[in-house]
Amino acid sequence: MSIRGIDYEQDIKSIEYIWLKHCTSYKEQKWEDVDGEIKCPKNRTYIKIKNDSIVAFITIRIENVEDDDNLQNYIFELFAYPKRKGFGSELLKEMQDKRQFLILHVKKTSTDAIKCYKKNGFQINRESQDGSKHRMVWRNKNYN
Ligand SMILES: CC(C)(COP(=O)(O)OP(=O)(O)OC[C@H]1O[C@@H](n2cnc3c(N)ncnc32)[C@H](O)[C@@H]1OP(=O)(O)O)[C@@H](O)C(=O)NCCC(=O)NCCS
C-alpha cells in the first residue's frame, strides 16, 4: 500500500469514480468543481493505492503559498472508497506528518467524516457563515 501525488492524466478517471460513489450525498457538489480544485496549481492531490487501485484521495492547498493566502493547508476534498478501511485516516496522517496545522470545513450532517476527523485529532473551532458546516482544525503539538 502506498501514497503518492496524482498523475492527472493517468489517475483522474479513478478519482472521479471514487467521487461518484459518494456524490448522491453530495448533491450540491459538481464534479467540475472538484476537478477544478485538483487542477489548481496552488493545490496538491495525493492518492492512496491498494492492490494497484486508487482507494482514496485528498486535495489540499500547498503550505508555502503567498503570505496572504488564507487557504494555506486547507483540505478541499477527502474521499475514500471503500469506506471504513482506514484509507482516509492514512491520507490525513500523511498530511499531518508534513504540516504544522490543517483546516477544513465539513457538513454538520457528515457524521462519519466528523468522527474520522476527530479520531485524527481535529477539533471543531467554529461554524461556517451559513451555519451548515463545522470548521475543524488540527494543530501539530510538536510545533507548540
Ligand atoms: C470521510 C471519509 C473520507 C473517511 O475515510 P474512511 O477511509 O472511510 O475512514 P477511516 O476508515 O479512516 O475511519 C476513521 C474513523 O472514522 C469513523 N468512521 C468512518 N466511517 C464511518 C462510518 N461509516 N460509520 C461510523 N464511523 C465511521 C470511525 O470512527 C473510524 O474509525 P474506526 O473504524 O476505527 O472506528 C470517507 O468516509 C468518505 O469518503 N466519506 C464521504 C465523503 C466525505 O464525507 N468526505 C469528507 C468531506 S469534508
PDBQT file of the ligand as one rigid body, heavy atoms in Angstrom, charges set to zero:
ROOT
HETATM    1  C1  LIG A 201     -14.860  10.709   5.413  1.00  0.00    +0.000 C 
HETATM    2  C2  LIG A 201     -14.031   9.627   4.731  1.00  0.00    +0.000 C 
HETATM    3  C3  LIG A 201     -13.017  10.261   3.788  1.00  0.00    +0.000 C 
HETATM    4  C4  LIG A 201     -13.296   8.850   5.839  1.00  0.00    +0.000 C 
HETATM    5  O1  LIG A 201     -12.456   7.887   5.219  1.00  0.00    +0.000 OA
HETATM    6  P1  LIG A 201     -12.516   6.359   5.655  1.00  0.00    +0.000 P 
HETATM    7  O2  LIG A 201     -11.399   5.674   4.977  1.00  0.00    +0.000 OA
HETATM    8  O3  LIG A 201     -13.904   5.840   5.438  1.00  0.00    +0.000 OA
HETATM    9  O4  LIG A 201     -12.284   6.484   7.235  1.00  0.00    +0.000 OA
HETATM   10  P2  LIG A 201     -11.396   5.548   8.167  1.00  0.00    +0.000 P 
HETATM   11  O5  LIG A 201     -11.572   4.113   7.767  1.00  0.00    +0.000 OA
HETATM   12  O6  LIG A 201     -10.034   6.091   8.210  1.00  0.00    +0.000 OA
HETATM   13  O7  LIG A 201     -12.160   5.741   9.545  1.00  0.00    +0.000 OA
HETATM   14  C5  LIG A 201     -11.705   6.557  10.570  1.00  0.00    +0.000 C 
HETATM   15  C6  LIG A 201     -12.814   6.722  11.605  1.00  0.00    +0.000 C 
HETATM   16  O8  LIG A 201     -13.887   7.476  11.095  1.00  0.00    +0.000 OA
HETATM   17  C7  LIG A 201     -15.133   6.966  11.641  1.00  0.00    +0.000 C 
HETATM   18  N1  LIG A 201     -15.936   6.429  10.526  1.00  0.00    +0.000 N 
HETATM   19  C8  LIG A 201     -15.585   6.365   9.225  1.00  0.00    +0.000 A 
HETATM   20  N2  LIG A 201     -16.599   5.834   8.517  1.00  0.00    +0.000 NA
HETATM   21  C9  LIG A 201     -17.599   5.572   9.387  1.00  0.00    +0.000 A 
HETATM   22  C10 LIG A 201     -18.903   5.015   9.256  1.00  0.00    +0.000 A 
HETATM   23  N3  LIG A 201     -19.399   4.621   8.063  1.00  0.00    +0.000 N 
HETATM   24  N4  LIG A 201     -19.646   4.892  10.361  1.00  0.00    +0.000 NA
HETATM   25  C11 LIG A 201     -19.201   5.273  11.566  1.00  0.00    +0.000 A 
HETATM   26  N5  LIG A 201     -17.947   5.791  11.759  1.00  0.00    +0.000 NA
HETATM   27  C12 LIG A 201     -17.177   5.951  10.670  1.00  0.00    +0.000 A 
HETATM   28  C13 LIG A 201     -14.747   5.883  12.620  1.00  0.00    +0.000 C 
HETATM   29  O9  LIG A 201     -14.557   6.490  13.881  1.00  0.00    +0.000 OA
HETATM   30  C14 LIG A 201     -13.442   5.402  12.045  1.00  0.00    +0.000 C 
HETATM   31  O10 LIG A 201     -12.598   4.782  12.951  1.00  0.00    +0.000 OA
HETATM   32  P3  LIG A 201     -12.815   3.217  13.317  1.00  0.00    +0.000 P 
HETATM   33  O11 LIG A 201     -13.074   2.487  12.030  1.00  0.00    +0.000 OA
HETATM   34  O12 LIG A 201     -11.521   2.823  13.978  1.00  0.00    +0.000 OA
HETATM   35  O13 LIG A 201     -13.979   3.217  14.235  1.00  0.00    +0.000 OA
HETATM   36  C15 LIG A 201     -14.922   8.643   3.923  1.00  0.00    +0.000 C 
HETATM   37  O14 LIG A 201     -15.836   8.062   4.798  1.00  0.00    +0.000 OA
HETATM   38  C16 LIG A 201     -15.662   9.304   2.770  1.00  0.00    +0.000 C 
HETATM   39  O15 LIG A 201     -15.173   9.327   1.647  1.00  0.00    +0.000 OA
HETATM   40  N6  LIG A 201     -16.853   9.881   3.038  1.00  0.00    +0.000 N 
HETATM   41  C17 LIG A 201     -17.631  10.567   2.015  1.00  0.00    +0.000 C 
HETATM   42  C18 LIG A 201     -17.000  11.878   1.619  1.00  0.00    +0.000 C 
HETATM   43  C19 LIG A 201     -16.824  12.817   2.786  1.00  0.00    +0.000 C 
HETATM   44  O16 LIG A 201     -17.699  12.992   3.634  1.00  0.00    +0.000 OA
HETATM   45  N7  LIG A 201     -15.642  13.459   2.815  1.00  0.00    +0.000 N 
HETATM   46  C20 LIG A 201     -15.307  14.473   3.792  1.00  0.00    +0.000 C 
HETATM   47  C21 LIG A 201     -15.540  15.823   3.221  1.00  0.00    +0.000 C 
HETATM   48  S1  LIG A 201     -15.142  17.086   4.390  1.00  0.00    +0.000 SA
ENDROOT
TORSDOF 0
